[in-house]
């Protein structure tokens, strides 16, 4: 199979299909995932090809979706639960934190919980609160859960399959405003595949490091390209790192980068208080203290509820806010 241009939405669909073809114990379940194919059409065609016994339309009850998945996992299945929007996950949060995250530990390893909870997250689609939020820190804080976020179609295709194969529960965040962005994907080329819980250096640079995940990765790459091609000024070369895994964090590539550049800007759509960005900043200050030429800076969403759609472009970190933070870091 050769390379083809594919959207992130289609890459996720193909990844789910590949996992279901390999393992008959893989099930997909959620609100409107069957006949409709999901609100973002990520599961489009799966019910037709695999049947209603493996692609299950559920009631509008996230606690029921997660609770059913826990029971299925105990019986040896590998459920993939779709939560329609980020803000809809909270009715199921008790089941995730109290049961899904703890049963393996509680059973002294005798019970596996190979459950994937897919959550479209972030803003940028002109929607209101409960449809545009970034709750990843609430899950990364919980022992027993693995938390990852894909940032491009190639990673989306491979990471969803790796998450399904994982014997631990994985909270799988998908940047909804990037669903329709395209990239070249060769489904037979495994040279591009990293282990699931590893960060990736996307662009090399020497002046400062940008680290982010999910929807802001494209923004970071655009900022790095703009800084490098600055007209009338000396180009600034920014190293860009996609964290990919939020729990466990893989910060070795970030440490290596910061020891060379001396500067770090962490980018995220989530509010900054007690966030993944805050944890990255704290650990880099601890491990790279003598290499830092400036404090670690954060470019994030604001510590307010998500705004009305007409204001969201002022809330979401953009190229200008990232480059302004880079300038402040370089001027320190």
C-alpha positions as CSV (number, residue, x, y, z in Angstrom):
1,X,0.0,0.0,0.0
2,X,1.5,3.4,-1.0
3,X,1.2,6.7,0.6
4,X,-2.0,8.7,0.2
5,X,-3.2,12.1,1.4
6,X,-5.6,11.7,4.3
7,X,-7.4,13.7,7.0
8,X,-7.0,13.1,10.7
9,X,-10.6,12.0,10.8
10,X,-10.1,9.4,8.1
11,X,-6.8,8.3,9.7
12,X,-8.6,7.6,13.0
13,X,-11.3,5.8,11.1
14,X,-8.7,3.6,9.3
15,X,-6.9,3.0,12.5
16,X,-10.0,1.8,14.3
17,X,-10.8,-0.4,11.3
18,X,-7.4,-2.0,11.3
19,X,-7.6,-2.7,15.0
20,X,-11.0,-4.3,14.7
21,X,-9.9,-6.4,11.7
22,X,-7.0,-7.7,13.8
23,X,-8.8,-8.5,17.0
24,X,-12.5,-9.5,17.2
25,X,-12.5,-8.5,20.9
26,X,-12.3,-4.8,19.9
27,X,-15.6,-3.0,20.2
28,X,-16.6,0.6,19.5
29,X,-19.4,2.2,21.6
30,X,-20.8,5.6,22.1
31,X,-23.6,8.0,21.2
32,X,-24.5,7.9,17.5
33,X,-21.3,6.0,16.6
34,X,-23.2,3.3,14.6
35,X,-25.7,4.4,11.9
36,X,-24.6,8.1,12.0
37,X,-20.9,7.3,12.2
38,X,-20.3,9.7,15.1
39,X,-20.9,13.4,15.2
40,X,-17.5,13.9,13.5
41,X,-17.9,10.8,11.4
42,X,-14.9,9.1,12.9
43,X,-16.7,5.8,13.1
44,X,-18.3,6.2,9.6
45,X,-18.9,2.8,7.9
46,X,-17.7,0.7,10.9
47,X,-21.2,-0.5,11.8
48,X,-21.9,-1.5,8.2
49,X,-18.7,-3.6,8.0
50,X,-18.5,-5.0,11.5
51,X,-22.2,-5.2,12.6
52,X,-24.2,-3.8,15.5
53,X,-22.7,-6.4,17.9
54,X,-19.3,-4.6,17.6
55,X,-20.3,-1.0,16.9
56,X,-22.8,-0.1,19.6
57,X,-25.1,2.9,19.7
58,X,-25.5,3.8,23.4
59,X,-28.0,5.9,25.3
60,X,-27.0,9.5,26.1
61,X,-25.4,8.4,29.4
62,X,-21.6,8.6,29.7
63,X,-21.6,6.9,33.1
64,X,-23.4,4.0,31.4
65,X,-20.9,3.9,28.5
66,X,-17.9,3.8,30.8
67,X,-19.5,1.4,33.3
68,X,-20.4,-1.0,30.5
69,X,-16.9,-0.7,29.1
70,X,-15.5,-1.7,32.5
71,X,-17.7,-4.8,32.6
72,X,-16.7,-5.7,29.0
73,X,-13.0,-5.3,29.8
74,X,-13.4,-7.7,32.8
75,X,-14.8,-10.2,30.4
76,X,-11.8,-9.9,28.0
77,X,-13.0,-7.4,25.5
78,X,-11.2,-4.2,24.4
79,X,-13.9,-1.5,24.3
80,X,-13.3,1.9,22.6
81,X,-15.6,4.5,24.0
82,X,-16.4,7.7,22.1
83,X,-17.3,10.7,24.1
84,X,-19.0,13.1,21.7
85,X,-17.5,16.3,23.1
86,X,-14.9,17.1,25.8
87,X,-17.4,18.7,28.2
88,X,-19.7,15.6,28.0
89,X,-17.2,13.3,29.7
90,X,-18.0,14.5,33.2
91,X,-21.1,12.4,33.9
92,X,-18.7,9.4,33.3
93,X,-15.8,10.9,35.3
94,X,-16.7,9.0,38.5
95,X,-16.6,5.7,36.6
96,X,-13.3,6.6,35.0
97,X,-11.6,7.7,38.2
98,X,-13.2,5.3,40.7
99,X,-13.3,2.2,38.6
100,X,-11.5,2.3,35.3
101,X,-8.3,3.8,36.8
102,X,-8.2,1.6,39.9
103,X,-9.4,-2.0,39.1
104,X,-6.0,-3.3,37.9
105,X,-4.3,-2.0,41.1
106,X,-7.2,-3.0,43.3
107,X,-7.0,-6.6,41.9
108,X,-3.2,-6.8,42.4
109,X,-2.8,-7.0,38.7
110,X,-5.3,-9.9,38.1
111,X,-7.8,-7.7,36.2
112,X,-6.8,-5.8,33.1
113,X,-8.6,-2.7,31.9
114,X,-7.8,-2.3,28.2
115,X,-10.3,0.5,27.6
116,X,-9.8,3.5,25.3
117,X,-11.8,6.6,26.0
118,X,-11.7,8.8,22.9
119,X,-12.4,12.5,23.6
120,X,-12.5,15.2,20.9
121,X,-11.0,18.3,22.7
122,X,-10.1,21.9,22.3
123,X,-11.8,24.9,20.6
124,X,-11.7,26.5,17.2
125,X,-14.8,25.2,15.7
126,X,-17.2,28.0,16.6
127,X,-18.9,26.0,19.3
128,X,-19.9,26.9,22.9
129,X,-18.7,25.7,26.3
130,X,-18.9,21.9,26.8
131,X,-18.0,21.6,23.2
132,X,-14.6,23.3,23.2
133,X,-12.8,22.6,26.4
134,X,-9.4,21.1,27.3
135,X,-9.9,18.9,30.4
136,X,-6.7,16.8,29.9
137,X,-5.1,17.8,33.3
138,X,-8.1,16.3,35.2
139,X,-7.2,12.9,33.8
140,X,-3.4,13.2,33.7
141,X,-3.6,13.8,37.5
142,X,-5.2,10.4,38.1
143,X,-2.9,7.5,38.9
144,X,-3.8,4.4,36.8
145,X,-4.8,6.3,33.7
146,X,-2.6,6.8,30.6
147,X,-3.3,10.0,28.7
148,X,-2.2,10.8,25.1
149,X,-3.0,13.4,22.5
150,X,-2.4,13.0,18.8
151,X,-1.4,16.1,16.7
152,X,-1.4,15.0,13.1
153,X,-3.0,12.3,10.9
154,X,0.0,10.0,10.8
155,X,0.2,9.9,14.6
156,X,-3.5,9.6,14.9
157,X,-3.5,6.4,12.7
158,X,-0.8,4.6,14.6
159,X,-1.6,5.9,18.1
160,X,-5.2,4.8,18.2
161,X,-4.1,1.3,17.4
162,X,-1.4,1.4,20.0
163,X,-3.8,2.7,22.6
164,X,-6.2,-0.2,21.8
165,X,-3.4,-2.7,22.2
166,X,-2.4,-1.3,25.6
167,X,-3.6,-3.3,28.6
168,X,-4.1,-0.1,30.7
169,X,-6.9,2.4,30.3
170,X,-6.0,5.1,27.8
171,X,-7.7,8.5,27.6
172,X,-7.2,9.4,24.0
173,X,-7.5,13.1,23.2
174,X,-8.2,14.1,19.6
175,X,-7.9,17.8,18.5
176,X,-11.3,18.3,16.9
177,X,-10.3,21.5,14.9
178,X,-7.6,19.4,13.2
179,X,-9.9,16.6,12.1
180,X,-9.9,17.9,8.5
181,X,-6.2,18.7,8.1
182,X,-4.4,16.4,5.8
183,X,-1.0,14.7,5.6
184,X,0.6,11.9,3.6
185,X,0.1,8.5,5.3
186,X,1.6,5.2,4.2
187,X,-0.2,2.6,6.3
188,X,2.5,0.0,5.6
189,X,5.4,2.3,6.7
190,X,6.2,1.5,10.3
191,X,9.5,3.5,10.3
192,X,7.4,6.6,11.3
193,X,6.0,4.8,14.4
194,X,7.2,5.8,17.9
195,X,6.2,3.9,21.0
196,X,2.9,5.3,22.3
197,X,4.3,7.0,25.4
198,X,7.1,8.9,23.7
199,X,7.5,12.6,22.6
200,X,8.7,13.5,19.1
201,X,11.0,16.3,17.9
202,X,9.2,17.7,14.8
203,X,11.6,20.5,13.9
204,X,15.2,21.2,15.0
205,X,16.3,24.6,16.2
206,X,19.0,26.3,18.3
207,X,17.5,29.5,19.8
208,X,14.5,28.3,21.8
209,X,12.3,25.3,22.3
210,X,8.5,25.1,21.8
211,X,6.7,22.2,23.4
212,X,3.0,21.4,23.0
213,X,0.5,18.8,22.1
214,X,-2.7,18.2,20.3
215,X,-4.3,21.2,18.4
216,X,-1.4,23.7,19.1
217,X,1.2,21.6,17.3
218,X,0.3,23.0,13.9
219,X,0.4,26.5,15.5
220,X,3.9,25.9,16.9
221,X,5.2,24.7,13.6
222,X,3.7,27.8,11.9
223,X,5.3,30.0,14.5
224,X,8.7,28.3,14.0
225,X,8.4,28.8,10.2
226,X,7.5,32.4,10.6
227,X,10.4,33.0,13.0
228,X,12.9,31.3,10.7
229,X,11.8,33.4,7.7
230,X,11.7,36.8,9.4
231,X,12.4,39.5,6.8
232,X,14.9,42.2,7.8
233,X,15.9,40.4,11.0
234,X,18.2,37.6,11.9
235,X,16.2,34.3,11.6
236,X,15.3,32.6,14.8
237,X,15.4,28.8,14.7
238,X,12.9,27.3,17.1
239,X,12.9,23.6,18.0
240,X,9.3,22.1,18.1
241,X,8.5,19.1,20.3
242,X,5.2,17.3,20.2
243,X,4.7,15.9,23.7
244,X,2.1,13.3,22.5
245,X,1.9,11.6,25.9
246,X,0.6,13.6,28.9
247,X,0.7,10.8,31.4
248,X,3.3,9.5,31.6
249,X,5.1,12.6,30.4
250,X,8.2,11.8,28.3
251,X,10.4,14.8,28.9
252,X,13.8,13.4,28.0
253,X,13.6,15.0,24.5
254,X,12.5,18.3,26.1
255,X,15.5,18.2,28.6
256,X,17.9,17.5,25.8
257,X,16.5,20.4,23.7
258,X,16.5,22.9,26.5
259,X,20.1,22.0,27.5
260,X,21.0,23.2,23.9
261,X,18.7,26.1,23.4
262,X,18.5,27.4,27.0
263,X,14.9,28.5,26.6
264,X,11.5,26.9,26.6
265,X,8.0,28.0,25.8
266,X,5.2,25.6,26.6
267,X,2.0,25.9,24.5
268,X,-1.5,24.6,25.4
269,X,-5.1,25.5,24.9
270,X,-6.0,24.6,28.5
271,X,-6.0,27.1,31.3
272,X,-2.5,27.6,32.8
273,X,-3.3,27.0,36.5
274,X,-2.4,23.4,37.7
275,X,-2.0,22.3,34.1
276,X,0.1,19.9,32.0
277,X,2.0,23.0,30.9
278,X,2.7,23.9,34.5
279,X,4.0,20.4,35.2
280,X,6.3,20.5,32.2
281,X,7.6,23.9,33.3
282,X,8.2,22.7,36.8
283,X,10.1,19.6,35.8
284,X,12.2,21.5,33.2
285,X,13.2,24.1,35.8
286,X,14.2,21.2,38.1
287,X,16.2,19.1,35.7
288,X,17.6,21.9,33.5
289,X,18.1,24.7,36.0
290,X,21.7,25.5,35.1
291,X,21.0,25.3,31.4
292,X,18.2,27.8,31.4
293,X,18.9,31.3,30.1
294,X,15.4,32.5,30.9
295,X,12.4,31.4,32.9
296,X,10.1,28.8,31.3
297,X,7.2,30.6,29.8
298,X,3.7,29.4,29.1
299,X,1.3,30.4,26.3
300,X,-2.1,28.9,27.2
301,X,-5.8,29.5,27.3
302,X,-7.0,31.7,30.1
303,X,-8.2,30.8,33.6
304,X,-11.9,31.4,32.7
305,X,-14.7,29.2,31.3
306,X,-14.5,28.8,27.6
307,X,-15.8,32.0,25.9
308,X,-18.6,32.4,23.3
309,X,-17.5,31.4,19.9
310,X,-17.2,35.0,18.7
311,X,-14.4,35.5,21.3
312,X,-12.6,32.2,21.0
313,X,-9.8,33.5,18.7
314,X,-8.7,35.7,21.5
315,X,-8.7,32.8,23.9
316,X,-6.8,30.1,21.8
317,X,-3.0,30.5,21.7
318,X,-2.1,31.9,18.2
319,X,1.0,32.5,16.3
320,X,1.4,36.1,17.6
321,X,1.1,35.1,21.2
322,X,3.7,32.3,20.7
323,X,6.2,34.6,18.9
324,X,5.7,37.3,21.6
325,X,6.6,34.8,24.3
326,X,9.7,33.7,22.3
327,X,10.8,37.4,22.0
328,X,10.4,37.8,25.7
329,X,12.4,34.7,26.4
330,X,15.2,35.8,24.0
331,X,15.3,39.3,25.5
332,X,15.7,38.0,29.1
